[in-house]
Amino acid sequence: MYTFPTKNNQNNNVIDLTGSPGAGPQRKNGVRNHKPNFNPHMGAKKLAVKNFRTQAKADPQLYLNQVWEKLNAALTVVFKNEKITFSLEELYRGVENLCRQGHAQEVCLRLQKKSEAYVSGDLKHPLLERLSAKNVDVLRAVLAAWGTWNDQLKIIYWIFCYMDRSYLLQQSRSLQDIAVTLFRNIIFEDPQLKPKIINGACDLISYNRAGEDLDHRTFSETIKMFHETQTYTNCFEPRMLELSQTYIAEWAEKESAEKSLADYVTNVYNLMSGEMTRVDMFGLDSTTRRDLLTLLENHLIQKREARLINQDDVADLLDGNSVHDLEQLYSLLERRRLGIKLRPAFEKWIDDIGTGIVFDDKEQDSMVIKLLCLKKQLDTIWRVSFHRNEELGHALRESFETFINKSKKTSATWNTDNSKPGEMIAKYVDMLLRGGAKAIPAQLSSIASKQAAIDEDDNEDIVFDEDTEVNNQLDQVLDLFRFVHGKAVFEAFYKKDLARRLLMGRSASADAERSMLARLKTECGAGFTANLEQMFKDVELGREEMTSYKSLLAERSEKQPLDLSVNILSASAWPTYPDVPVIIPQDIKSAIDKFETHYKSKHSGRKLDWKHALAHCQLKAKFPKGNKELVVSSFQAIVLLLFNGLQEDEKLSYDYLKQATGLPPAELARTLQSLACAKLRPLTKHPKGRDINTTDQFSLNASFSDPKYRIKINTVQLKETKEENKETHERVAADRNFETQAAIVRIMKSRKKIAHAELVAETIRVTKDRGTLDVGGIKKNIDRLIEKDYMEREEGGMYSYIA
């Protein structure tokens, strides 16, 4: 109670708080009179405060018992799950009063004791009675008990909320903590119930792994209970991981033994996906995800490494071009950084397949097509399946380089050490440059379309024109060409084929020819293409020379019986062609002699050597069924001209034709075969047959006809003969020996003295681009140089240079 002194109280220690703030000393004439003893800094000396609330007269202990009696009855109703008939507000006020009177601890102890008795009795006994049931059934019963307990806790919290907030909170406790601890210690930690609860949860996972549908609701509530009771990390997770490890190890053992590699990898992905989906779906801890993923990768990948990189199994996937399966395999191995372990199997497969292609004598003509298909297949696998792995990319290139440069003395190379791929690549390029886009094999076109479907960067709407398609094919061929060490073989055949295309006018595109020449110059240097460039220059100069010659004839008003066109070639730049004896018709010979006189008068000191075997002609022919224009070789033209002025039934014998043309028998037989035995036959052979005999006779084919006016008769000189092929290979082999000897001499001249092994290694290095001999061939050339006194042997396996 507050007490205030009266105004009459003159005690200096008491201040009058009832007075008005305006009651002060009286003013005189508007001026306040100040007391001399006033001190504004002095405060109240005494302030008495008394409580107006009356003290309770009842016994506090008696009041506690009375309130608790009501609380106990209410708890009994709650624990029996009966209908609530009492006032929650009244009970809440009772708890509040008890806490205000200092009985919070006693109330808490009584509540805890009451709850403990209930949990260990009515809540636990039904669970113990179900111990004989399955683990999952016991788990469901525990979940039901946990749900009941949580429902009851809501009402209990409503009643004891004041105690929870005013008393337990100060002790860093709560009603929820006490309730969870009771349930965990009494029910979950029970020696009989605990294994059933944990194994029940694990059994749900096992059923799901066995293919049954997972009870989502039960498993979700179980995980939630484990988290709320704080038993997830210490109890559930270790047991689940233990059983998972056993399951995964047994699964891996069985699957790897029974399934193919592709099926095993697919099943591994499905298993890992299912396990991770379950973890994410039910919110399992990150530690569970990490440890489970480690178990999966360890048992399915790490311990099955030998199975995953088995060379035979990987070869089966490569044989089937299983891009998706290989991508899954590589991605699986990369989870443990083991993708590079595929390199031995990858290299071996490439070497085996490539070697088989290179040394398949029956399919030599399709070698380049097969190699291009193989290269595109492997490029797709490396890009899509192996995710552009740098090491596997090196393996691809090194393996290609290894098998494509293998050489052995076979009939295909006329028992020389030449590389067959170099020859076949040159012939494939010749086919492309002669035929253009139409000559591109169907296999490569189909692969290109598949490539466009696989490569995400390609646009399906892009349409390539013919020049683009040819250039694309030339780029692919150049990829093969880069792997070839013996480029001298390629050069020899490419040069010979280029000469035929230039002289016969068989190039499909002059731009493609120039483009290929530019590619070779970039790849091999100017020295490699010097002669090839000179060949193009000779053709251009020949055209200019003929233009000048025809202009001169026009000025002189000289008429020619025929339209002569001459190519003037530099002997050093062009291939060497044999001189084939032939009797030239007089009209043609006169025109040739006239041009030769003109050329020598213009270029003194030069000699012209005519190569009639390379010439071709256009003849206008009259047949009973119509006039035609025939495109033929010079030898075919000479034979056909002999039939001018003959009657339809007149025949010329083989011997007459031989004497009139002066052609060698082999050349005459090929010429007559192309005119009388091919698909288009301006001549008729008597008797009919495929072979030319010395007793045969020939006449004009009176029934010859064709829808086209201008007809090309296939000429035998456009096709390479076995003799020409053999001669080219032998010349390249001889040149390689000379180049090897020159390289040895240059090495000896610079080093003066060198050991045998070092000399061989250095020789291989410097002759690699042109074509390297084997060690035996290099040793033979060393012996030849010793015989020629370029070098000599010394003690200790050394060689010294003789200046």
Helices and strands as residue ranges (DSSP letters): E 27-28, E 31-32, H 60-79, H 88-100, H 104-118, I 119-123, H 125-128, H 135-159, H 161-163, I 164-168, G 169-171, H 175-183, I 184-188, H 193-209, H 216-228, I 232-236, H 237-258, H 261-281, H 286-297, I 298-302, H 305-308, H 311-319, H 323-334, G 339-342, H 343-358, G 361-366, H 367-380, I 381-385, H 390-404, G 411-413, H 420-435, G 436-439, H 442-454, H 466-483, H 487-504, H 510-524, H 526-555, H 586-602, G 612-614, E 616-623, E 626-633, H 634-641, E 652-653, H 654-661, H 665-676, E 683-686, E 697-700, E 710-712, G 716-718, H 722-751, E 753-755, H 756-766, H 775-787, E 791-794, E 798-801
